[in-house]
Amino acid sequence: MAEVLSDEVRKQRLIQLDEWGYDHNQEFKNNKLTEFLLLHWEDTKNLRATMDEFGRGSVFKHVLPSIGNYITEKNWPIIIKRLIEMSIPELDENNETETYYWLYEEKFRYLYRLLDERTVPYVLELVKIRKFYEYAGCIPTLPEEAITDIKNCLGPELIKMLKSMPYLPDAIFLIPFMKNLLKLFLQNNINMVYSIDKSGRILGYLFFSVISNLGLSKRAKFYFMNVMRTSKEVAVLYSEKQKKELIGKNVLLIDDYLDAGTTIVVAQELLVSLTGKNGKVVPAIFSVTTKFLEGMKLDISVGKWRGFAYHAVAHTLPSWYGKKEFAGVKGTEHGLVEVDEGSREIATAVRKAFSQYGKLIAEYLKENMGS
């Protein structure tokens, strides 16, 4: 039987909620939240007791109102557990203790499109990934299809995987990007895939993992190429044999970041010159800067940016950009690349993680794209 609160008890509890930073007079999206907290008072008090003044203000002022519309009797036990866990200090990369209170501030609003009754507990796990908020600002601009893909993938396995890849805090955006690549791969009958070294290499590896897990790897050959930056940018293939292979081929060209756009143009021009009139080159880039999009007069307001520019899914500098150790290679003075022994350990870890990530993404795409 549901608890019936007297007017006096209700008044006292409302006063305490106000003291903890919760404004019960504000019009929240879910006007049942206040009643829910009043009726789950022991849990609410326990939450308050685990946090210092700053934490309480952040959680009660920002987080609870943000997720209140999706709190149910069914998911409340795990939600309260997650919120309390987030108040427990952990060691950061400098072995200093930190909590996640700073994550509770208004930036939490970036995550609203990922929230529903099922995903709330996983979003509360997601925010614990360090540096995630450097990239969370891309979430509001994603098209609805990309949001749906991320939400559908959110679960214990994905969260565990993302936590195991702290060096890629924006890895969640690779889900819709891999879907974009797969669409291009199938629609254009791609039979050669090139990734631009060096930081674009990990995207090529991840996509190869996705394609392999879908049983499609025999349809195409996967290569890497480079764009040297000398007095002018020059595209370089790593073997003369590839030039003959490219004749009449349909090529998917992958890069990770576009600012001025010269790198992708130079790479594309070389490949087009080799594929000839019977082939084609389809470029795709993970992230395209806001400045570039504005120059093209493309709309990146909430849910309206649909990757018009190179099928991108983000508009910030990728976390791995310029970090050649993730690719495990370094450039030579001749425009080629060679194994970087000093980064072998981290590059091996990235590939191992991406093999698992590629499998997870492939399983999702197989169920949702009829592959």
C-alpha positions as CSV (number, residue, x, y, z in Angstrom):
1,M,0.0,0.0,0.0
2,A,1.3,3.4,-1.0
3,E,2.5,5.7,1.8
4,V,0.1,8.6,2.6
5,L,1.9,11.7,3.7
6,S,0.4,14.1,6.2
7,D,0.5,17.8,5.3
8,E,3.1,18.5,8.0
9,V,5.4,15.6,6.9
10,R,5.1,16.7,3.3
11,K,5.9,20.3,4.2
12,Q,9.0,19.3,6.2
13,R,10.3,17.1,3.4
14,L,9.8,19.9,0.8
15,I,11.7,22.3,3.0
16,Q,14.6,19.8,3.2
17,L,14.6,19.2,-0.5
18,D,14.9,23.0,-1.0
19,E,17.8,23.1,1.4
20,W,19.6,20.5,-0.6
21,G,19.2,22.5,-3.8
22,Y,16.1,21.0,-5.3
23,D,13.5,23.6,-6.4
24,H,10.2,21.9,-6.1
25,N,8.4,25.1,-7.3
26,Q,10.2,25.0,-10.7
27,E,8.3,23.5,-13.6
28,F,10.2,20.4,-14.4
29,K,9.4,18.2,-17.4
30,N,8.1,15.6,-15.0
31,N,5.9,17.1,-12.3
32,K,5.8,13.7,-10.6
33,L,9.4,13.8,-9.6
34,T,8.8,15.7,-6.4
35,E,6.1,13.3,-5.3
36,F,8.4,10.4,-6.2
37,L,11.2,11.8,-4.0
38,L,8.9,12.5,-1.1
39,L,7.6,8.9,-1.2
40,H,11.1,7.4,-1.5
41,W,12.4,9.5,1.4
42,E,14.8,7.0,2.9
43,D,16.6,6.6,-0.4
44,T,16.5,10.4,-0.9
45,K,18.1,10.9,2.5
46,N,20.7,8.3,1.9
47,L,21.6,10.1,-1.3
48,R,21.9,13.4,0.5
49,A,24.0,11.8,3.2
50,T,26.7,10.5,0.8
51,M,27.5,13.9,-0.7
52,D,29.1,17.1,0.5
53,E,27.4,20.4,0.0
54,F,28.6,20.9,-3.5
55,G,27.6,17.4,-4.6
56,R,24.2,17.8,-3.1
57,G,23.6,21.1,-4.8
58,S,24.7,19.6,-8.2
59,V,22.6,16.4,-7.9
60,F,19.5,17.8,-6.5
61,K,19.6,21.0,-8.6
62,H,20.7,19.5,-12.0
63,V,20.8,15.7,-12.2
64,L,17.5,14.6,-10.7
65,P,15.5,17.2,-12.6
66,S,17.3,16.1,-15.8
67,I,16.5,12.4,-15.4
68,G,13.2,12.8,-13.4
69,N,11.0,12.2,-16.4
70,Y,12.5,8.7,-16.8
71,I,12.5,7.5,-13.2
72,T,10.2,4.6,-12.5
73,E,9.7,2.2,-9.7
74,K,11.5,-0.4,-11.8
75,N,14.7,1.5,-12.5
76,W,14.9,3.6,-9.3
77,P,17.0,1.0,-7.3
78,I,19.7,1.0,-9.9
79,I,19.5,4.8,-10.4
80,I,19.9,5.5,-6.7
81,K,22.8,3.0,-6.6
82,R,24.5,4.8,-9.5
83,L,24.1,8.2,-8.0
84,I,25.5,7.1,-4.6
85,E,28.4,5.4,-6.4
86,M,29.3,8.6,-8.2
87,S,29.9,10.3,-4.8
88,I,32.7,7.9,-3.9
89,P,36.1,9.4,-4.6
90,E,38.4,7.6,-7.1
91,L,42.0,8.1,-8.1
92,D,42.6,10.2,-11.2
93,E,45.6,9.8,-13.6
94,N,47.8,11.7,-11.1
95,N,46.8,9.4,-8.2
96,E,44.8,12.1,-6.6
97,T,41.3,11.6,-5.3
98,E,38.4,13.1,-7.2
99,T,34.6,12.8,-7.4
100,Y,32.3,13.3,-10.3
101,Y,30.4,16.3,-8.9
102,W,31.7,18.6,-11.6
103,L,30.0,16.3,-14.1
104,Y,26.7,17.2,-12.5
105,E,26.6,20.8,-13.5
106,E,24.5,22.1,-16.3
107,K,26.6,20.3,-18.9
108,F,24.5,17.3,-18.0
109,R,21.9,18.8,-20.3
110,Y,24.0,17.5,-23.2
111,L,22.9,14.0,-22.5
112,Y,19.1,14.5,-22.5
113,R,18.6,13.0,-25.9
114,L,20.2,9.7,-24.7
115,L,17.8,9.4,-21.8
116,D,14.8,7.0,-21.6
117,E,13.6,4.6,-18.9
118,R,16.0,1.9,-20.0
119,T,19.1,4.0,-20.6
120,V,19.2,6.3,-17.5
121,P,21.4,3.9,-15.5
122,Y,23.8,3.6,-18.3
123,V,24.0,7.3,-18.9
124,L,24.9,7.7,-15.3
125,E,27.7,5.3,-15.9
126,L,28.7,7.1,-19.1
127,V,29.2,10.4,-17.3
128,K,31.9,8.8,-15.1
129,I,34.2,8.4,-18.1
130,R,36.8,11.0,-17.7
131,K,37.0,13.8,-20.3
132,F,33.7,12.6,-21.9
133,Y,32.3,16.1,-21.6
134,E,34.9,17.5,-24.0
135,Y,32.9,15.7,-26.7
136,A,29.4,15.4,-25.2
137,G,28.5,18.7,-26.9
138,C,28.2,16.8,-30.2
139,I,25.2,14.8,-28.9
140,P,22.6,17.6,-29.3
141,T,23.5,18.0,-33.0
142,L,23.2,14.3,-33.9
143,P,20.3,13.2,-36.2
144,E,17.7,11.1,-34.5
145,E,18.9,7.9,-36.2
146,A,22.3,8.3,-34.7
147,I,20.8,9.0,-31.2
148,T,18.7,5.8,-31.6
149,D,21.8,3.8,-32.5
150,I,23.7,5.0,-29.5
151,K,20.8,4.4,-27.2
152,N,20.1,0.9,-28.5
153,C,23.8,0.0,-28.0
154,L,23.9,1.4,-24.4
155,G,24.1,-1.5,-22.0
156,P,26.5,-3.3,-19.6
157,E,28.8,-4.6,-22.4
158,L,29.2,-1.2,-24.1
159,I,29.8,0.7,-20.8
160,K,32.4,-1.9,-19.8
161,M,34.1,-1.5,-23.2
162,L,34.0,2.3,-23.1
163,K,35.6,2.3,-19.6
164,S,38.3,0.1,-20.9
165,M,39.2,2.7,-23.5
166,P,39.8,5.8,-21.4
167,Y,42.1,7.1,-24.2
168,L,39.1,7.4,-26.5
169,P,36.4,9.4,-24.5
170,D,34.5,10.1,-27.7
171,A,34.4,6.4,-28.7
172,I,30.6,6.4,-28.4
173,F,30.3,8.5,-31.6
174,L,32.1,5.7,-33.5
175,I,28.8,3.7,-33.5
176,P,26.9,6.0,-35.8
177,F,30.1,6.7,-37.8
178,M,30.7,3.0,-38.5
179,K,27.0,2.7,-39.5
180,N,27.6,5.6,-42.0
181,L,30.7,3.8,-43.4
182,L,28.8,0.5,-43.7
183,K,26.0,2.3,-45.7
184,L,28.5,3.8,-48.0
185,F,30.3,0.5,-48.4
186,L,27.2,-1.4,-49.4
187,Q,25.5,1.4,-51.5
188,N,28.6,2.1,-53.5
189,N,29.7,-1.5,-54.0
190,I,33.1,-0.6,-52.5
191,N,36.0,-2.9,-53.3
192,M,38.9,-0.9,-51.9
193,V,39.1,1.0,-48.6
194,Y,41.8,3.6,-47.8
195,S,42.4,5.3,-44.4
196,I,44.7,8.3,-44.2
197,D,47.6,8.0,-41.9
198,K,48.4,8.4,-39.2
199,S,45.5,9.2,-36.9
200,G,42.9,8.0,-39.4
201,R,44.5,4.5,-39.3
202,I,42.6,3.5,-36.2
203,L,39.3,4.2,-38.0
204,G,40.3,1.9,-40.8
205,Y,41.2,-0.8,-38.4
206,L,37.9,-0.5,-36.5
207,F,35.9,-0.5,-39.8
208,F,37.8,-3.6,-40.9
209,S,36.9,-5.3,-37.7
210,V,33.2,-4.4,-38.2
211,I,33.3,-5.6,-41.8
212,S,35.0,-8.8,-40.8
213,N,32.5,-9.6,-38.1
214,L,29.7,-9.0,-40.7
215,G,31.4,-11.5,-43.1
216,L,32.0,-8.9,-45.7
217,S,35.8,-8.6,-45.6
218,K,36.3,-10.5,-48.8
219,R,34.4,-7.8,-50.8
220,A,37.2,-5.3,-50.4
221,K,40.9,-4.7,-49.8
222,F,41.9,-2.4,-47.0
223,Y,44.9,-0.1,-47.3
224,F,46.5,3.0,-45.8
225,M,47.9,6.0,-47.5
226,N,49.6,9.2,-46.4
227,V,49.4,12.9,-47.2
228,M,52.8,14.6,-46.7
229,R,53.0,18.1,-45.5
230,T,55.9,19.8,-47.3
231,S,55.7,23.1,-49.2
232,K,52.4,21.7,-50.4
233,E,50.4,18.6,-49.4
234,V,51.2,15.5,-51.5
235,A,49.3,12.2,-51.4
236,V,51.4,9.0,-51.2
237,L,50.5,5.4,-51.7
238,Y,52.7,2.8,-50.1
239,S,53.2,0.5,-53.2
240,E,53.3,0.9,-57.0
241,K,51.2,-2.3,-57.2
242,Q,48.2,-0.5,-55.7
243,K,48.1,2.0,-58.6
244,K,47.2,-0.8,-61.0
245,E,44.8,-2.3,-58.5
246,L,42.9,1.0,-58.3
247,I,41.9,1.1,-62.0
248,G,38.1,0.9,-62.2
249,K,37.6,0.4,-58.5
250,N,35.1,1.9,-56.1
251,V,37.0,3.3,-53.2
252,L,35.9,4.4,-49.7
253,L,38.4,7.0,-48.3
254,I,38.4,7.5,-44.6
255,D,39.9,10.2,-42.5
256,D,39.3,11.4,-38.9
257,Y,39.3,15.2,-39.0
258,L,38.6,18.0,-41.4
259,D,39.5,21.6,-40.7
260,A,40.6,23.3,-43.9
261,G,39.8,20.3,-46.1
262,T,43.1,20.2,-48.0
263,T,44.2,16.7,-46.9
264,I,41.1,14.9,-48.0
265,V,41.0,16.8,-51.3
266,V,44.6,15.9,-52.1
267,A,44.1,12.2,-51.2
268,Q,40.8,12.1,-53.1
269,E,42.4,13.7,-56.2
270,L,45.1,11.1,-56.3
271,L,42.7,8.2,-56.0
272,V,40.3,9.6,-58.6
273,S,43.2,9.9,-61.0
274,L,44.0,6.2,-60.6
275,T,40.4,4.7,-60.5
276,G,39.5,6.3,-63.8
277,K,36.1,6.9,-65.3
278,N,34.9,3.4,-64.4
279,G,35.6,3.8,-60.7
280,K,34.8,6.3,-58.0
281,V,36.0,7.6,-54.7
282,V,33.7,8.2,-51.7
283,P,35.2,10.2,-48.9
284,A,34.0,10.0,-45.3
285,I,35.3,11.9,-42.3
286,F,34.6,11.3,-38.6
287,S,34.6,14.9,-37.5
288,V,34.2,18.1,-39.5
289,T,34.8,21.4,-37.7
290,T,31.9,23.8,-36.9
291,K,33.8,26.5,-38.8
292,F,33.9,24.4,-41.9
293,L,30.2,23.6,-41.6
294,E,29.2,27.2,-41.1
295,G,31.2,28.1,-44.2
296,M,29.1,25.6,-46.1
297,K,26.0,27.1,-44.5
298,L,25.0,23.7,-43.0
299,D,22.5,23.5,-40.1
300,I,24.0,21.9,-37.0
301,S,21.2,22.8,-34.6
302,V,19.5,20.2,-32.5
303,G,18.9,17.0,-34.4
304,K,19.2,18.7,-37.8
305,W,22.9,18.1,-38.7
306,R,22.7,14.9,-40.7
307,G,26.3,14.6,-41.7
308,F,26.0,16.5,-44.9
309,A,29.7,17.2,-44.9
310,Y,31.5,13.9,-45.5
311,H,29.0,11.8,-43.5
312,A,30.6,13.1,-40.3
313,V,29.1,12.6,-36.8
314,A,31.1,15.1,-34.7
315,H,32.4,18.6,-35.0
316,T,35.2,18.7,-32.4
317,L,38.8,17.6,-32.6
318,P,38.9,13.8,-32.1
319,S,40.5,12.7,-28.9
320,W,43.1,10.6,-30.7
321,Y,44.0,13.3,-33.3
322,G,47.7,13.8,-33.6
323,K,48.5,10.9,-31.2
324,K,50.5,8.7,-33.5
325,E,51.0,6.2,-30.7
326,F,47.5,5.0,-31.1
327,A,48.2,4.0,-34.7
328,G,51.6,2.5,-33.7
329,V,53.4,4.1,-36.7
330,K,55.4,7.2,-37.4
331,G,56.2,9.0,-40.6
332,T,59.4,8.9,-42.5
333,E,61.1,11.7,-44.4
334,H,60.0,9.9,-47.6
335,G,56.3,10.2,-46.9
336,L,55.9,6.6,-45.8
337,V,55.3,5.2,-42.4
338,E,57.1,2.7,-40.3
339,V,56.4,0.9,-37.1
340,D,57.0,3.0,-34.0
341,E,58.5,0.6,-31.4
342,G,58.0,3.1,-28.7
343,S,54.2,3.0,-29.1
344,R,53.7,-0.7,-29.7
345,E,52.1,-1.3,-26.3
346,I,49.4,1.4,-26.5
347,A,48.8,0.6,-30.2
348,T,48.3,-3.1,-29.4
349,A,45.9,-2.1,-26.6
350,V,43.9,0.0,-29.0
351,R,43.7,-2.7,-31.6
352,K,42.6,-5.3,-29.0
353,A,39.9,-3.0,-27.7
354,F,38.8,-2.1,-31.2
355,S,38.5,-5.8,-32.1
356,Q,36.0,-6.2,-29.3
357,Y,34.3,-2.9,-30.1
358,G,34.0,-3.8,-33.8
359,K,32.3,-7.1,-32.9
360,L,29.8,-5.3,-30.7
361,I,29.0,-2.7,-33.4
362,A,28.8,-5.4,-36.1
363,E,26.3,-7.4,-34.0
364,Y,24.1,-4.3,-33.6
365,L,24.3,-3.4,-37.3
366,K,23.5,-6.9,-38.4
367,E,20.3,-6.8,-36.4
368,N,19.4,-3.3,-37.5
369,M,20.5,-3.1,-41.1
370,G,19.6,-6.6,-42.4
371,S,23.2,-7.4,-43.2
